[in-house]
Amino acid sequence: MKKRTGLLWSEALIFEKVSPGGLKRYLLFFLAVLLALTWRYRFLGDDCFISFRYARHLVDSLGLCFNAGERVEGYTNFLWVLIMAGGMKLGIKPEWFSTILGAMAGVVLIVLVFRMGLQMFGHVRIILLAPAFLCLSRTYASWMTGGLETRFFSLLIFAANMALLHELGIIGRTSAPAKGWLSGLLFGLASLTRPEGYLFMGLGLGLVALFRAFRPLRQDFILLAVFLLCTVPHLAWKYAYYGDLLPNSFYAKVPGVWLSQGTWYLLGFFFYYSLWLLIPLVLGNLAFLVRQKGAIQWREKRFVGSVYFFAVFLAYTTYIWMIGGDRQEYRLLDPILPFIYLSIQGGIIGLNKLLNTRRFPEFKNSILMQLLILVIILAPLMTAIPLVAGFRPYKGIKNVENLSEYAQWRRWEGRVLSEFIQPEETIATKGAGALAYYNSNIYVLDMHGLNDRVVAHQPVKKRGIIGHEKIASRDYICSNGITFIMPDLYPKPPDPAKRTKIADKGGFCVKLKSDAFLLSATALSSKQIQERFEGHEIVILPTDSWCYQGER
């Protein structure tokens, strides 16, 4: 049996070298597709307005607080809040600023993924596979916007790992001149953006330790020193300011390990993007492990990066599995999309090299190669299926369409209520996002404990909707003297058949505008409501105070 010397035409089409200009033209095409999908799925979620409210109060010299005078860390994106505050200071609305920054970060991330493939495997057409996966991913396109730090964090994490591989000499011709400080800085900025940045930093240090055989160099200490210079001052300030190292939102949303929910979350993701079929291709990266001088070594060092990316994927998904995932369509998995797709891309290249170097019979080699090429062609198409099929909510996980619709409704509510709520009045709500932001001068209690330590630290009696299982008790809400409890606006008044039931439960309804009816529970008496909304049509008056209805 002879070693192969020629390429099949289909193999040449995928694995042949292409000019830099040709690769860039392909990349521009995929970026155009991504931007079109970004416009299709553009939205602002309700949660981003929590960050905007903190930023608003910081700009107004009230400090990083949700309610004036209350130091509770109800956010997990410190650096993003500061960036939004900077935009507000310059007169830029956060609704636009966050969207533009997210889209820009998404484009830059695609370019970095492309450059990573280029530096690992050269000017071959197959390096376009990972960017194609990302540009055709509904999850990636959706979280180009949303108003949160999601895409910005993903960019920082990937850039930090890319810099680290350069500094270790795994990719690129020589070690990067930064000598450790660049990756340390980027890991530090990522950790200031989201707490998960510390996990990625730990994985990076693990790679350094293994790659150096636990004999660190000077640049490795520089990496760690720069990272600590970024993060330790923030941790010290946070403990002094809030009295805790973990954000209050962590206690409110993560009451403990929830493996069953995490299993559903990850299984849905794996089947949604056909990763159950693609992940085995990662094994192709191991084709270049050899035993030399009694030790396992890499014949080609560049495959170390692909295997490391897969290790990052496994470690991070284990973390997501333990906490139970998230309620928003695979948002927490967004940071590892580049890692898994680059690892799959590396595995395919490894398998191709294996088929070209091993002594297989010609017909077997041809069949195996055609099967590999078929997978390469089908993989991006399978990734794109959710763009057509959509995402059906399950196990409390909402799709971006649900999130967008809910946020639009809450923004409308917040804007209308801002015209009628008085500064001395207070609100308790189960969605303290847009409604709270557009009423930033009003005290707002998030009933799920996001901005309240008492609620956040109370035990969960029964598992329910992920991240929304803790709820303030009736006694606690009433002891805080809340004026409007769970206020909602509707374009029409309640059905007459339901009005008696609403009144008996301490609720009232008043017409604020022709298309805006306020329905809310309250501790106010009927007389107080009449006096408060004098001049407005009152549709329902409470027969008794909500605070005397007993525990729900």
Secondary structure in CASP SS format (residue, H / E / C, confidence):
PFRMAT SS
TARGET T0000
AUTHOR 0000-0000-0000
METHOD secondary structure of the structure
MODEL  1
M C 1.00
K C 1.00
K C 1.00
R C 1.00
T C 1.00
G C 1.00
L C 1.00
L C 1.00
W H 1.00
S H 1.00
E H 1.00
A H 1.00
L H 1.00
I H 1.00
F H 1.00
E C 1.00
K E 1.00
V C 1.00
S C 1.00
P H 1.00
G H 1.00
G H 1.00
L H 1.00
K H 1.00
R H 1.00
Y H 1.00
L H 1.00
L H 1.00
F H 1.00
F H 1.00
L H 1.00
A H 1.00
V H 1.00
L H 1.00
L H 1.00
A H 1.00
L H 1.00
T H 1.00
W H 1.00
R H 1.00
Y H 1.00
R C 1.00
F C 1.00
L E 1.00
G C 1.00
D C 1.00
D C 1.00
C H 1.00
F H 1.00
I H 1.00
S H 1.00
F H 1.00
R H 1.00
Y H 1.00
A H 1.00
R H 1.00
H H 1.00
L H 1.00
V H 1.00
D C 1.00
S C 1.00
L C 1.00
G C 1.00
L C 1.00
C C 1.00
F C 1.00
N C 1.00
A C 1.00
G C 1.00
E C 1.00
R C 1.00
V C 1.00
E C 1.00
G C 1.00
Y C 1.00
T C 1.00
N C 1.00
F H 1.00
L H 1.00
W H 1.00
V H 1.00
L H 1.00
I H 1.00
M H 1.00
A H 1.00
G H 1.00
G H 1.00
M H 1.00
K H 1.00
L C 1.00
G C 1.00
I C 1.00
K C 1.00
P H 1.00
E H 1.00
W H 1.00
F H 1.00
S H 1.00
T H 1.00
I H 1.00
L H 1.00
G H 1.00
A H 1.00
M H 1.00
A H 1.00
G H 1.00
V H 1.00
V H 1.00
L H 1.00
I H 1.00
V H 1.00
L H 1.00
V H 1.00
F H 1.00
R H 1.00
M H 1.00
G H 1.00
L H 1.00
Q H 1.00
M H 1.00
F H 1.00
G C 1.00
H C 1.00
V E 1.00
R H 1.00
I H 1.00
I H 1.00
L H 1.00
L H 1.00
A H 1.00
P H 1.00
A H 1.00
F H 1.00
L H 1.00
C H 1.00
L C 1.00
S C 1.00
R H 1.00
T H 1.00
Y H 1.00
A H 1.00
S H 1.00
W C 1.00
M C 1.00
T C 1.00
G E 1.00
G C 1.00
L C 1.00
E C 1.00
T H 1.00
R H 1.00
F H 1.00
F H 1.00
S H 1.00
L H 1.00
L H 1.00
I H 1.00
F H 1.00
A H 1.00
A H 1.00
N H 1.00
M H 1.00
A H 1.00
L H 1.00
L H 1.00
H H 1.00
E H 1.00
L C 1.00
G C 1.00
I C 1.00
I C 1.00
G C 1.00
R C 1.00
T C 1.00
S C 1.00
A C 1.00
P C 1.00
A C 1.00
K C 1.00
G C 1.00
W H 1.00
L H 1.00
S H 1.00
G H 1.00
L H 1.00
L H 1.00
F H 1.00
G H 1.00
L H 1.00
A H 1.00
S H 1.00
L H 1.00
T H 1.00
R C 1.00
P C 1.00
E C 1.00
G H 1.00
Y H 1.00
L H 1.00
F H 1.00
M H 1.00
G H 1.00
L H 1.00
G H 1.00
L H 1.00
G H 1.00
L H 1.00
V H 1.00
A H 1.00
L H 1.00
F H 1.00
R C 1.00
A C 1.00
F C 1.00
R C 1.00
P C 1.00
L C 1.00
R H 1.00
Q H 1.00
D H 1.00
F H 1.00
I H 1.00
L H 1.00
L H 1.00
A H 1.00
V H 1.00
F H 1.00
L H 1.00
L H 1.00
C H 1.00
T H 1.00
V H 1.00
P H 1.00
H H 1.00
L H 1.00
A H 1.00
W H 1.00
K H 1.00
Y H 1.00
A H 1.00
Y H 1.00
Y H 1.00
G C 1.00
D C 1.00
L C 1.00
L C 1.00
P C 1.00
N H 1.00
S H 1.00
F H 1.00
Y H 1.00
A H 1.00
K H 1.00
V C 1.00
P C 1.00
G C 1.00
V C 1.00
W C 1.00
L H 1.00
S H 1.00
Q H 1.00
G H 1.00
T H 1.00
W H 1.00
Y H 1.00
L H 1.00
L H 1.00
G H 1.00
F H 1.00
F H 1.00
F H 1.00
Y H 1.00
Y C 1.00
S C 1.00
L H 1.00
W H 1.00
L H 1.00
L H 1.00
I H 1.00
P H 1.00
L H 1.00
V H 1.00
L H 1.00
G H 1.00
N H 1.00
L H 1.00
A H 1.00
F H 1.00
L E 1.00
V E 1.00
R E 1.00
Q E 1.00
K C 1.00
G C 1.00
A E 1.00
I E 1.00
Q E 1.00
W E 1.00
R C 1.00
E C 1.00
K C 1.00
R H 1.00
F H 1.00
V H 1.00
G H 1.00
S H 1.00
V H 1.00
Y H 1.00
F H 1.00
F H 1.00
A H 1.00
V H 1.00
F H 1.00
L H 1.00
A H 1.00
Y H 1.00
T H 1.00
T H 1.00
Y H 1.00
I H 1.00
W H 1.00
M H 1.00
I H 1.00
G C 1.00
G C 1.00
D C 1.00
R C 1.00
Q E 1.00
E C 1.00
Y C 1.00
R H 1.00
L H 1.00
L H 1.00
D H 1.00
P H 1.00
I H 1.00
L H 1.00
P H 1.00
F H 1.00
I H 1.00
Y H 1.00
L H 1.00
S H 1.00
I H 1.00
Q H 1.00
G H 1.00
G H 1.00
I H 1.00
I H 1.00
G H 1.00
L H 1.00
N H 1.00
K H 1.00
L H 1.00
L H 1.00
N H 1.00
T H 1.00
R C 1.00
R C 1.00
F C 1.00
P C 1.00
E H 1.00
F H 1.00
K H 1.00
N H 1.00
S H 1.00
I H 1.00
L H 1.00
M H 1.00
Q H 1.00
L H 1.00
L H 1.00
I H 1.00
L H 1.00
V H 1.00
I H 1.00
I H 1.00
L H 1.00
A H 1.00
P H 1.00
L H 1.00
M H 1.00
T H 1.00
A H 1.00
I H 1.00
P H 1.00
L H 1.00
V H 1.00
A H 1.00
G C 1.00
F C 1.00
R C 1.00
P C 1.00
Y E 1.00
K C 1.00
G C 1.00
I E 1.00
K E 1.00
N C 1.00
V H 1.00
E H 1.00
N H 1.00
L H 1.00
S H 1.00
E H 1.00
Y H 1.00
A H 1.00
Q H 1.00
W H 1.00
R H 1.00
R H 1.00
W H 1.00
E H 1.00
G H 1.00
R H 1.00
V H 1.00
L H 1.00
S C 1.00
E C 1.00
F C 1.00
I C 1.00
Q C 1.00
P C 1.00
E C 1.00
E C 1.00
T E 1.00
I E 1.00
A E 1.00
T E 1.00
K C 1.00
G C 1.00
A C 1.00
G C 1.00
A H 1.00
L H 1.00
A H 1.00
Y H 1.00
Y C 1.00
N C 1.00
S C 1.00
N C 1.00
I C 1.00
Y E 1.00
V E 1.00
L E 1.00
D E 1.00
M C 1.00
H C 1.00
G C 1.00
L C 1.00
N C 1.00
D C 1.00
R H 1.00
V H 1.00
V H 1.00
A H 1.00
H C 1.00
Q C 1.00
P C 1.00
V C 1.00
K C 1.00
K C 1.00
R C 1.00
G C 1.00
I C 1.00
I C 1.00
G C 1.00
H C 1.00
E C 1.00
K C 1.00
I C 1.00
A C 1.00
S C 1.00
R H 1.00
D H 1.00
Y H 1.00
I H 1.00
C H 1.00
S H 1.00
N C 1.00
G C 1.00
I C 1.00
T C 1.00
F E 1.00
I E 1.00
M E 1.00
P E 1.00
D E 1.00
L E 1.00
Y E 1.00
P C 1.00
K C 1.00
P C 1.00
P C 1.00
D C 1.00
P H 1.00
A H 1.00
K H 1.00
R H 1.00
T H 1.00
K H 1.00
I H 1.00
A H 1.00
D H 1.00
K C 1.00
G C 1.00
G E 1.00
F E 1.00
C E 1.00
V E 1.00
K E 1.00
L E 1.00
K E 1.00
S C 1.00
D C 1.00
A E 1.00
F E 1.00
L E 1.00
L E 1.00
S E 1.00
A E 1.00
T E 1.00
A C 1.00
L C 1.00
S C 1.00
S H 1.00
K H 1.00
Q H 1.00
I H 1.00
Q H 1.00
E H 1.00
R H 1.00
F C 1.00
E C 1.00
G C 1.00
H C 1.00
E E 1.00
I E 1.00
V E 1.00
I E 1.00
L C 1.00
P C 1.00
T C 1.00
D C 1.00
S C 1.00
W H 1.00
C H 1.00
Y H 1.00
Q C 1.00
G C 1.00
E C 1.00
R C 1.00
END
